[in-house]
Protein backbone atom coordinates (compact mmCIF):
# COMPACT_ATOMS: atom_id res chain seq x y z
CA UNK A 1 0.00 0.00 0.00
CA UNK A 2 1.30 3.43 -0.95
CA UNK A 3 1.00 6.19 1.55
CA UNK A 4 -0.03 9.65 0.55
CA UNK A 5 0.52 12.81 2.60
CA UNK A 6 -3.23 12.82 3.32
CA UNK A 7 -3.02 9.25 4.68
CA UNK A 8 -0.25 10.30 7.01
CA UNK A 9 -2.20 13.34 8.22
CA UNK A 10 -5.34 11.34 8.93
CA UNK A 11 -3.51 8.52 10.62
CA UNK A 12 -4.49 8.26 14.25
CA UNK A 13 -2.81 6.14 16.87
CA UNK A 14 -4.35 4.62 20.01
CA UNK A 15 -3.59 6.29 23.20
CA UNK A 16 -1.95 4.34 25.87
CA UNK A 17 -0.59 5.30 29.16
CA UNK A 18 2.91 4.76 28.50
CA UNK A 19 2.90 5.79 24.89
CA UNK A 20 4.75 8.38 22.93
CA UNK A 21 4.35 12.08 23.43
CA UNK A 22 1.48 13.06 21.12
CA UNK A 23 2.87 16.52 20.35
CA UNK A 24 6.16 15.03 19.36
CA UNK A 25 4.50 12.40 17.19
CA UNK A 26 2.21 14.99 15.59
CA UNK A 27 5.18 17.29 14.88
CA UNK A 28 7.15 14.42 13.38
CA UNK A 29 4.13 13.40 11.30
CA UNK A 30 3.87 16.96 9.98
CA UNK A 31 7.57 16.97 9.03
CA UNK A 32 7.26 13.57 7.33
CA UNK A 33 4.11 14.71 5.53
CA UNK A 34 5.85 17.86 4.30
CA UNK A 35 8.88 15.87 3.13
CA UNK A 36 6.72 13.33 1.34
CA UNK A 37 4.70 16.14 -0.28
CA UNK A 38 7.94 17.77 -1.44
CA UNK A 39 9.26 14.40 -2.70
CA UNK A 40 6.03 13.71 -4.57
CA UNK A 41 6.03 17.23 -5.98
CA UNK A 42 9.64 16.82 -7.16
CA UNK A 43 8.82 13.38 -8.55
CA UNK A 44 5.90 14.86 -10.52
CA UNK A 45 8.09 17.71 -11.77
CA UNK A 46 10.77 15.17 -12.74
CA UNK A 47 8.22 13.07 -14.63
CA UNK A 48 6.91 16.19 -16.39
CA UNK A 49 10.47 17.17 -17.25
CA UNK A 50 11.20 13.65 -18.54
CA UNK A 51 8.08 13.78 -20.71
CA UNK A 52 9.09 17.23 -21.98
CA UNK A 53 12.64 16.05 -22.72
CA UNK A 54 11.38 12.89 -24.42
CA UNK A 55 9.11 15.06 -26.60
CA UNK A 56 12.05 17.30 -27.45
CA UNK A 57 14.17 14.24 -28.16
CA UNK A 58 11.51 12.89 -30.53
CA UNK A 59 11.36 16.31 -32.22
CA UNK A 60 15.15 16.43 -32.51
CA UNK A 61 15.25 12.91 -33.90
CA UNK A 62 12.57 13.85 -36.42
CA UNK A 63 14.55 16.97 -37.35
CA UNK A 64 17.73 14.87 -37.63
CA UNK A 65 15.95 12.36 -39.87
CA UNK A 66 14.57 15.19 -42.00
CA UNK A 67 18.03 16.77 -42.25
CA UNK A 68 19.56 13.44 -43.25
CA UNK A 69 16.90 12.96 -45.93
CA UNK A 70 17.40 16.53 -47.12
CA UNK A 71 21.16 15.99 -47.23
CA UNK A 72 20.74 12.78 -49.19
CA UNK A 73 18.36 14.50 -51.61
CA UNK A 74 20.79 17.41 -51.97
CA UNK A 75 23.62 14.97 -52.68
CA UNK A 76 21.50 13.14 -55.25
CA UNK A 77 20.43 16.43 -56.81
CA UNK A 78 24.03 17.61 -56.88
CA UNK A 79 25.08 14.35 -58.50
CA UNK A 80 22.31 14.59 -61.10
CA UNK A 81 23.10 18.26 -61.73
CA UNK A 82 26.79 17.49 -62.10
CA UNK A 83 26.07 14.61 -64.48
CA UNK A 84 23.64 16.74 -66.46
CA UNK A 85 26.16 19.59 -66.68
CA UNK A 86 28.88 17.14 -67.75
CA UNK A 87 26.65 15.70 -70.49
CA UNK A 88 25.66 19.19 -71.62
CA UNK A 89 29.31 20.23 -71.71
CA UNK A 90 30.14 17.17 -73.80
CA UNK A 91 27.33 18.03 -76.21
CA UNK A 92 28.55 21.62 -76.47
CA UNK A 93 32.10 20.42 -77.16
CA UNK A 94 30.87 17.93 -79.78
CA UNK A 95 28.73 20.60 -81.41
CA UNK A 96 31.65 23.05 -81.40
CA UNK A 97 33.93 20.38 -82.90
CA UNK A 98 31.31 19.63 -85.55
CA UNK A 99 30.93 23.31 -86.39
CA UNK A 100 34.70 23.71 -86.51
CA UNK A 101 34.97 20.71 -88.84
CA UNK A 102 32.27 22.20 -91.10
CA UNK A 103 34.06 25.56 -91.11
CA UNK A 104 37.36 23.89 -91.96
CA UNK A 105 35.64 21.84 -94.66
CA UNK A 106 34.04 24.97 -96.13
CA UNK A 107 37.36 26.83 -95.95
CA UNK A 108 39.15 23.94 -97.70
CA UNK A 109 36.43 23.83 -100.33
CA UNK A 110 36.69 27.60 -100.86
CA UNK A 111 40.49 27.29 -100.99
CA UNK A 112 40.24 24.56 -103.65
CA UNK A 113 37.75 26.67 -105.61
CA UNK A 114 40.04 29.69 -105.42
CA UNK A 115 43.05 27.60 -106.49
CA UNK A 116 41.09 26.28 -109.48
CA UNK A 117 40.00 29.83 -110.29
CA UNK A 118 43.63 30.99 -110.07
CA UNK A 119 44.72 28.17 -112.38
CA UNK A 120 41.92 29.01 -114.82
CA UNK A 121 42.79 32.71 -114.73
CA UNK A 122 46.51 31.96 -115.14
CA UNK A 123 45.72 29.79 -118.17
CA UNK A 124 43.48 32.50 -119.60
CA UNK A 125 46.23 35.06 -118.99
CA UNK A 126 48.81 32.88 -120.72
CA UNK A 127 46.43 32.34 -123.61
CA UNK A 128 45.74 36.07 -123.85
CA UNK A 129 49.45 36.88 -123.68
CA UNK A 130 50.13 34.30 -126.43
CA UNK A 131 47.39 35.77 -128.63
CA UNK A 132 48.69 39.28 -128.01
CA UNK A 133 52.24 38.22 -128.92
CA UNK A 134 51.05 36.67 -132.17
CA UNK A 135 48.91 39.70 -132.92
CA UNK A 136 51.60 42.21 -132.00
CA UNK A 137 54.20 40.21 -133.89
CA UNK A 138 52.06 40.27 -137.02
CA UNK A 139 51.41 43.98 -136.55
CA UNK A 140 55.15 44.57 -136.13
CA UNK A 141 55.72 42.63 -139.30
CA UNK A 142 53.23 44.92 -141.04
CA UNK A 143 54.98 47.99 -139.62
CA UNK A 144 58.36 46.69 -140.80
CA UNK A 145 56.94 46.08 -144.23
CA UNK A 146 55.51 49.55 -144.30
CA UNK A 147 58.83 51.01 -143.35
CA UNK A 148 60.75 48.91 -145.84
CA UNK A 149 58.56 48.78 -148.85
CA UNK A 150 55.94 51.33 -148.30
CA UNK A 151 52.30 50.94 -148.95
CA UNK A 152 52.55 49.90 -152.59
CA UNK A 153 53.57 46.45 -151.62
CA UNK A 154 50.55 45.96 -149.43
CA UNK A 155 47.56 45.28 -151.50
CA UNK A 156 44.41 44.44 -149.63
CA UNK A 157 44.25 43.78 -145.93
CA UNK A 158 46.20 40.59 -145.42
CA UNK A 159 48.55 40.02 -142.51
CA UNK A 160 51.55 39.29 -144.66
CA UNK A 161 51.96 35.59 -144.36
CA UNK A 162 50.56 35.03 -140.90
CA UNK A 163 47.33 33.63 -142.22
CA UNK A 164 45.24 36.09 -140.24
CA UNK A 165 43.39 39.11 -141.34
CA UNK A 166 44.75 42.36 -140.08
CA UNK A 167 42.94 43.86 -137.13
CA UNK A 168 43.22 47.38 -136.00
CA UNK A 169 45.29 47.85 -132.82
CA UNK A 170 42.64 50.08 -131.21
CA UNK A 171 39.99 47.32 -131.34
CA UNK A 172 42.49 44.82 -129.86
CA UNK A 173 43.26 47.14 -126.97
CA UNK A 174 39.54 47.65 -126.33
CA UNK A 175 38.99 43.88 -126.23
CA UNK A 176 41.87 43.48 -123.77
CA UNK A 177 40.45 46.23 -121.54
CA UNK A 178 36.99 44.62 -121.64
CA UNK A 179 38.42 41.17 -120.72
CA UNK A 180 40.41 42.54 -117.75
CA UNK A 181 37.43 44.53 -116.48
CA UNK A 182 35.18 41.45 -116.70
CA UNK A 183 37.75 39.33 -114.82
CA UNK A 184 37.96 41.88 -112.01
CA UNK A 185 34.20 41.82 -111.49
CA UNK A 186 34.03 38.03 -111.23
C-alpha positions as CSV (number, residue, x, y, z in Angstrom):
1,X,0.0,0.0,0.0
2,X,1.3,3.4,-1.0
3,X,1.0,6.2,1.6
4,X,0.0,9.7,0.5
5,X,0.5,12.8,2.6
6,X,-3.2,12.8,3.3
7,X,-3.0,9.3,4.7
8,X,-0.2,10.3,7.0
9,X,-2.2,13.3,8.2
10,X,-5.3,11.3,8.9
11,X,-3.5,8.5,10.6
12,X,-4.5,8.3,14.2
13,X,-2.8,6.1,16.9
14,X,-4.3,4.6,20.0
15,X,-3.6,6.3,23.2
16,X,-1.9,4.3,25.9
17,X,-0.6,5.3,29.2
18,X,2.9,4.8,28.5
19,X,2.9,5.8,24.9
20,X,4.7,8.4,22.9
21,X,4.3,12.1,23.4
22,X,1.5,13.1,21.1
23,X,2.9,16.5,20.4
24,X,6.2,15.0,19.4
25,X,4.5,12.4,17.2
26,X,2.2,15.0,15.6
27,X,5.2,17.3,14.9
28,X,7.1,14.4,13.4
29,X,4.1,13.4,11.3
30,X,3.9,17.0,10.0
31,X,7.6,17.0,9.0
32,X,7.3,13.6,7.3
33,X,4.1,14.7,5.5
34,X,5.8,17.9,4.3
35,X,8.9,15.9,3.1
36,X,6.7,13.3,1.3
37,X,4.7,16.1,-0.3
38,X,7.9,17.8,-1.4
39,X,9.3,14.4,-2.7
40,X,6.0,13.7,-4.6
41,X,6.0,17.2,-6.0
42,X,9.6,16.8,-7.2
43,X,8.8,13.4,-8.5
44,X,5.9,14.9,-10.5
45,X,8.1,17.7,-11.8
46,X,10.8,15.2,-12.7
47,X,8.2,13.1,-14.6
48,X,6.9,16.2,-16.4
49,X,10.5,17.2,-17.3
50,X,11.2,13.7,-18.5
51,X,8.1,13.8,-20.7
52,X,9.1,17.2,-22.0
53,X,12.6,16.0,-22.7
54,X,11.4,12.9,-24.4
55,X,9.1,15.1,-26.6
56,X,12.0,17.3,-27.5
57,X,14.2,14.2,-28.2
58,X,11.5,12.9,-30.5
59,X,11.4,16.3,-32.2
60,X,15.1,16.4,-32.5
61,X,15.3,12.9,-33.9
62,X,12.6,13.8,-36.4
63,X,14.6,17.0,-37.4
64,X,17.7,14.9,-37.6
65,X,16.0,12.4,-39.9
66,X,14.6,15.2,-42.0
67,X,18.0,16.8,-42.2
68,X,19.6,13.4,-43.3
69,X,16.9,13.0,-45.9
70,X,17.4,16.5,-47.1
71,X,21.2,16.0,-47.2
72,X,20.7,12.8,-49.2
73,X,18.4,14.5,-51.6
74,X,20.8,17.4,-52.0
75,X,23.6,15.0,-52.7
76,X,21.5,13.1,-55.2
77,X,20.4,16.4,-56.8
78,X,24.0,17.6,-56.9
79,X,25.1,14.4,-58.5
80,X,22.3,14.6,-61.1
81,X,23.1,18.3,-61.7
82,X,26.8,17.5,-62.1
83,X,26.1,14.6,-64.5
84,X,23.6,16.7,-66.5
85,X,26.2,19.6,-66.7
86,X,28.9,17.1,-67.7
87,X,26.7,15.7,-70.5
88,X,25.7,19.2,-71.6
89,X,29.3,20.2,-71.7
90,X,30.1,17.2,-73.8
91,X,27.3,18.0,-76.2
92,X,28.6,21.6,-76.5
93,X,32.1,20.4,-77.2
94,X,30.9,17.9,-79.8
95,X,28.7,20.6,-81.4
96,X,31.7,23.0,-81.4
97,X,33.9,20.4,-82.9
98,X,31.3,19.6,-85.5
99,X,30.9,23.3,-86.4
100,X,34.7,23.7,-86.5
101,X,35.0,20.7,-88.8
102,X,32.3,22.2,-91.1
103,X,34.1,25.6,-91.1
104,X,37.4,23.9,-92.0
105,X,35.6,21.8,-94.7
106,X,34.0,25.0,-96.1
107,X,37.4,26.8,-95.9
108,X,39.1,23.9,-97.7
109,X,36.4,23.8,-100.3
110,X,36.7,27.6,-100.9
111,X,40.5,27.3,-101.0
112,X,40.2,24.6,-103.6
113,X,37.7,26.7,-105.6
114,X,40.0,29.7,-105.4
115,X,43.0,27.6,-106.5
116,X,41.1,26.3,-109.5
117,X,40.0,29.8,-110.3
118,X,43.6,31.0,-110.1
119,X,44.7,28.2,-112.4
120,X,41.9,29.0,-114.8
121,X,42.8,32.7,-114.7
122,X,46.5,32.0,-115.1
123,X,45.7,29.8,-118.2
124,X,43.5,32.5,-119.6
125,X,46.2,35.1,-119.0
126,X,48.8,32.9,-120.7
127,X,46.4,32.3,-123.6
128,X,45.7,36.1,-123.9
129,X,49.4,36.9,-123.7
130,X,50.1,34.3,-126.4
131,X,47.4,35.8,-128.6
132,X,48.7,39.3,-128.0
133,X,52.2,38.2,-128.9
134,X,51.1,36.7,-132.2
135,X,48.9,39.7,-132.9
136,X,51.6,42.2,-132.0
137,X,54.2,40.2,-133.9
138,X,52.1,40.3,-137.0
139,X,51.4,44.0,-136.5
140,X,55.2,44.6,-136.1
141,X,55.7,42.6,-139.3
142,X,53.2,44.9,-141.0
143,X,55.0,48.0,-139.6
144,X,58.4,46.7,-140.8
145,X,56.9,46.1,-144.2
146,X,55.5,49.5,-144.3
147,X,58.8,51.0,-143.4
148,X,60.8,48.9,-145.8
149,X,58.6,48.8,-148.8
150,X,55.9,51.3,-148.3
151,X,52.3,50.9,-149.0
152,X,52.5,49.9,-152.6
153,X,53.6,46.4,-151.6
154,X,50.6,46.0,-149.4
155,X,47.6,45.3,-151.5
156,X,44.4,44.4,-149.6
157,X,44.2,43.8,-145.9
158,X,46.2,40.6,-145.4
159,X,48.6,40.0,-142.5
160,X,51.6,39.3,-144.7
161,X,52.0,35.6,-144.4
162,X,50.6,35.0,-140.9
163,X,47.3,33.6,-142.2
164,X,45.2,36.1,-140.2
165,X,43.4,39.1,-141.3
166,X,44.8,42.4,-140.1
167,X,42.9,43.9,-137.1
168,X,43.2,47.4,-136.0
169,X,45.3,47.9,-132.8
170,X,42.6,50.1,-131.2
171,X,40.0,47.3,-131.3
172,X,42.5,44.8,-129.9
173,X,43.3,47.1,-127.0
174,X,39.5,47.7,-126.3
175,X,39.0,43.9,-126.2
176,X,41.9,43.5,-123.8
177,X,40.5,46.2,-121.5
178,X,37.0,44.6,-121.6
179,X,38.4,41.2,-120.7
180,X,40.4,42.5,-117.7
181,X,37.4,44.5,-116.5
182,X,35.2,41.5,-116.7
183,X,37.8,39.3,-114.8
184,X,38.0,41.9,-112.0
185,X,34.2,41.8,-111.5
186,X,34.0,38.0,-111.2
